[in-house]
Amino acid sequence: MTSSVLTRPEAALRRASPRHYLMCPPTSFDVLYAINPWMHPGAPVDRGRALAQWSALVEAYRAAGHRVDLLDPVEGLPDMVFAANGATVVDGHVLQARFATPQRAAEAASHGAWHAARLGGSGVVTAPVAVNEAEGDFAVLSDRVLAGHGFRTSPDAHAELARLTGREVVSLELVSPVYYHLDVALTVLDDRADHIAYHPAAFSPASRQRLAALFPDAVLATAADAACLGLNAVSDGLHVWLPAGAPHLVGALAAAGYRPVEVDVSELLLGGGGVKCCTQEIRPTRPTTPSGGTPR
């Protein structure tokens, strides 16, 4: 499979925009159970190395001019480093996670409390009814949200997010247990121009057709790109931070006008997470709010 990148006028105009991220240090990181195919309990984990890799990612964001706030880790919750799964923040609205697995369920309260303190009296953290694993399965574009289901997040959560944000939510079915979250099968490259990269084989035939129709100039990742979690990436519209080991994807991103930055997160991959998993984005309220949207 080769990348499918059409000539886009935006490619010559790539630019970074300021971002606000929430991250959690891996001081309690370990592999004590298996809730995804990447995890092998008993595998040796070097927490010092995990912390060094995570810290390098934090500093890379800050060096690019982005704000990074820190969530205090909780002893006994080894996956809290994967902060993207704790909440989804769109236009200032916060939808707290409701984890599919009991091992991570307690993380949601820490995220909810952090966001409630940040918002003060200016906003509300919404506790979900349906199971959702936040940005693990929600990818935010300019006016809509791509939402995964099939393994962790319930399709009912797609409707909850649509009601909360007023955005259109596009449901996508994941079919490979290896790519159990949307954020290991698809990444948003430019949330202003709605440019994405994804691995087609991770999706059902109907969802592949939908993606091809909506994003004809998407970057198509190879099986090798996806296998090293290369799509578990974060972009500010110009720089794309992604796990090291996906040379095809790096070349395709550069050809599309981005500046790919490979990051060593090999220790964190033992838990099934990469760059995006560690990074929750806090999106402020926009000047105008779109009319109500529904999943389709």
C-alpha positions in Angstrom: 0.0 0.0 0.0 1.3 3.5 -0.8 0.3 6.8 0.6 -2.4 8.6 -1.2 -1.7 12.3 -1.0 -3.2 14.7 -3.6 -1.6 18.0 -4.3 -3.3 20.4 -1.8 -2.9 24.1 -1.7 -2.8 23.8 2.1 0.5 21.8 1.9 2.4 25.0 1.1 0.6 26.8 3.9 1.1 24.4 6.8 1.3 26.3 10.1 1.3 25.4 13.7 -1.3 26.7 16.0 -1.0 27.0 19.8 -2.1 24.0 21.7 -3.0 23.2 25.3 -2.3 19.7 26.5 -2.9 17.7 29.7 -0.4 14.9 30.5 0.3 12.6 33.5 3.8 11.5 34.5 4.4 7.7 34.3 5.6 7.4 37.9 3.2 4.5 38.5 3.5 3.0 35.0 3.6 -0.8 34.9 2.1 -3.7 33.1 0.2 -5.6 35.7 -2.7 -6.9 33.6 -3.6 -7.3 29.9 -6.4 -5.2 28.5 -5.1 -4.9 25.0 -2.9 -7.1 22.7 0.2 -5.1 23.4 0.3 -5.8 27.1 2.1 -8.8 28.6 1.9 -8.9 32.4 5.3 -9.6 34.0 7.2 -8.0 31.2 10.0 -5.9 32.8 9.2 -2.2 32.9 11.9 0.4 33.3 10.0 3.3 34.9 13.1 5.6 34.8 13.3 5.1 31.0 9.5 5.6 30.7 9.7 8.8 32.6 12.7 10.0 30.5 10.8 9.3 27.2 7.6 11.0 28.5 9.6 14.0 29.7 11.2 14.4 26.3 7.8 14.5 24.7 6.6 17.1 27.2 9.7 19.2 26.5 9.2 18.8 22.7 5.7 20.3 23.0 6.9 23.1 25.2 9.8 23.9 22.9 7.3 24.3 20.0 5.4 26.9 22.1 2.6 24.7 23.4 1.2 24.7 27.0 1.4 21.5 28.9 -0.4 21.0 32.2 0.2 18.0 34.5 -2.3 15.7 36.1 -1.1 14.1 39.4 -0.6 10.4 39.0 -2.4 8.0 41.5 -0.5 5.1 42.9 -2.1 1.8 41.8 -3.3 3.2 38.5 -0.5 2.3 36.2 -2.2 3.5 33.0 -2.8 7.1 34.0 0.1 8.1 31.8 -2.3 7.5 28.9 -4.1 10.8 29.6 -5.9 11.0 26.3 -8.3 8.4 27.6 -9.5 10.4 30.6 -11.7 13.1 29.0 -12.7 14.8 25.7 -12.6 18.6 25.6 -14.3 20.2 22.6 -15.1 23.9 22.5 -14.8 24.1 26.2 -17.2 21.2 26.8 -15.8 18.4 28.9 -17.1 14.8 28.5 -15.5 12.6 31.2 -14.5 9.1 30.3 -16.3 6.0 31.4 -13.8 3.2 30.9 -14.7 -0.1 29.4 -12.4 -2.1 31.7 -12.5 -2.1 35.5 -8.7 -1.7 35.8 -8.9 1.9 34.5 -12.3 2.9 35.9 -10.9 5.0 38.8 -8.9 7.2 36.4 -12.0 9.1 35.3 -12.6 10.7 38.6 -9.1 12.3 38.6 -9.7 13.7 35.2 -13.1 15.0 36.1 -11.8 16.7 39.3 -8.9 18.3 37.4 -11.2 19.8 34.7 -13.8 20.9 37.3 -11.1 22.8 39.2 -9.8 24.4 35.9 -13.3 25.5 34.9 -14.3 26.8 38.3 -17.8 28.2 37.8 -17.4 28.8 34.1 -18.3 25.3 32.9 -19.5 21.8 33.7 -17.8 18.4 33.4 -20.3 16.0 32.0 -20.4 12.5 33.5 -21.2 10.1 30.7 -24.0 7.5 30.6 -22.4 5.4 27.8 -19.0 3.9 27.9 -16.4 6.0 26.2 -12.6 6.1 26.3 -12.4 9.8 25.3 -9.7 10.7 22.8 -8.8 7.1 22.4 -11.9 7.0 20.2 -12.7 10.6 19.5 -10.7 12.6 16.8 -11.7 16.3 16.6 -11.7 18.1 13.2 -12.8 21.7 12.3 -16.5 21.2 12.7 -17.1 17.5 13.4 -15.7 14.6 15.3 -14.7 11.2 14.0 -15.7 8.5 16.6 -14.6 4.9 16.8 -16.5 1.9 18.1 -16.2 -1.8 18.1 -14.0 -2.5 21.1 -14.1 0.1 23.8 -16.4 3.1 23.1 -20.1 2.5 22.7 -21.9 4.1 19.7 -24.3 5.6 22.3 -21.4 7.7 23.5 -21.2 9.2 20.0 -24.7 10.6 20.4 -23.7 11.9 23.9 -20.8 13.8 22.4 -22.9 15.2 19.6 -25.5 16.5 22.0 -22.9 18.0 24.3 -20.9 19.8 21.6 -23.4 20.5 18.9 -21.0 19.0 16.4 -21.6 16.3 13.8 -20.1 13.0 15.0 -19.1 10.5 12.3 -19.2 6.9 13.5 -16.5 4.5 12.3 -16.3 0.8 13.1 -13.0 -0.7 14.1 -12.5 -4.4 13.3 -9.0 -5.4 14.4 -8.3 -6.1 18.1 -4.8 -4.8 17.6 -6.2 -1.4 16.7 -8.7 -1.3 19.5 -8.9 2.5 19.7 -9.4 5.0 16.9 -6.2 6.8 17.9 -4.0 3.8 16.9 -5.7 3.6 13.5 -6.2 7.2 12.5 -4.7 10.6 13.4 -5.7 14.2 12.6 -3.0 16.0 10.8 -4.6 19.4 10.3 -7.8 20.1 12.2 -8.4 23.3 10.3 -8.2 21.7 6.8 -9.7 18.4 7.9 -6.6 16.4 6.8 -6.0 13.0 8.3 -3.9 9.8 8.1 -5.3 6.4 8.7 -4.8 2.6 8.2 -7.7 1.3 6.1 -7.4 -2.3 7.3 -8.3 -1.3 10.8 -11.9 -0.4 9.7 -14.9 -2.2 8.5 -15.6 -2.0 4.7 -18.4 0.5 5.2 -16.3 2.7 7.4 -13.4 2.5 4.8 -15.8 3.7 2.2 -17.0 6.5 4.4 -13.4 7.6 5.1 -12.5 7.4 1.4 -15.4 9.6 0.5 -14.9 12.2 3.2 -11.1 12.3 2.9 -10.0 11.5 -0.6 -6.6 13.1 0.0 -5.8 11.4 3.3 -2.4 9.9 4.0 -2.8 6.1 3.9 -0.6 4.4 6.4 0.9 0.9 5.7 0.6 -2.1 8.0 4.1 -1.5 9.1 3.3 2.1 10.0 0.4 1.0 12.1 2.2 -1.9 13.7 4.6 0.4 15.5 1.7 2.7 16.5 2.9 5.3 14.1 -0.6 6.7 13.8 -0.7 7.3 17.5 0.5 10.8 16.7 -0.1 14.4 17.7 -0.1 17.3 15.3 -0.3 21.1 15.7 -1.0 21.6 12.1 2.7 21.7 11.1 4.7 19.5 13.4 3.6 15.8 13.8 5.0 14.0 16.8 4.8 10.2 16.2 6.4 7.1 17.6 9.7 6.2 16.0 9.8 3.3 13.5 7.4 4.3 10.7 9.7 5.5 7.9 7.0 5.3 5.2 4.6 7.4 7.2 7.4 9.9 8.0 8.1 10.3 4.3 4.4 10.7 3.4 4.0 13.3 6.0 7.0 15.3 4.8 5.7 15.1 1.2 2.4 16.5 2.4 4.1 19.6 3.9 4.4 18.5 7.5 7.4 18.3 9.8 7.4 14.8 11.3 9.2 14.4 14.6 9.9 10.8 15.6 9.7 10.2 19.4 11.1 7.2 21.3 8.2 5.9 23.4 9.3 2.3 23.3 8.9 1.8 27.0 5.4 3.1 27.0 4.5 0.9 24.0 4.6 -2.0 26.5 1.3 -0.7 27.8 -0.2 -0.3 24.3 0.2 3.5 24.1 2.3 6.0 22.2 2.5 9.7 21.7 -1.2 10.5 21.3 -2.2 8.2 24.2 -0.1 10.3 26.5 -1.6 13.6 25.3 -5.1 14.9 26.0 -5.9 18.1 24.2 -7.9 21.0 25.8 -9.8 22.8 23.1 -11.2 26.2 24.1 -14.6 27.6 23.3 -14.8 28.8 19.7 -16.2 32.2 18.9 -19.3 30.7 17.3 -21.1 27.4 18.0 -22.4 25.3 15.2 -26.0 24.0 15.2 -26.7 20.7 16.8 -25.3 17.6 15.1 -26.0 14.0 15.3 -24.0 10.8 14.5 -24.4 9.5 11.1 
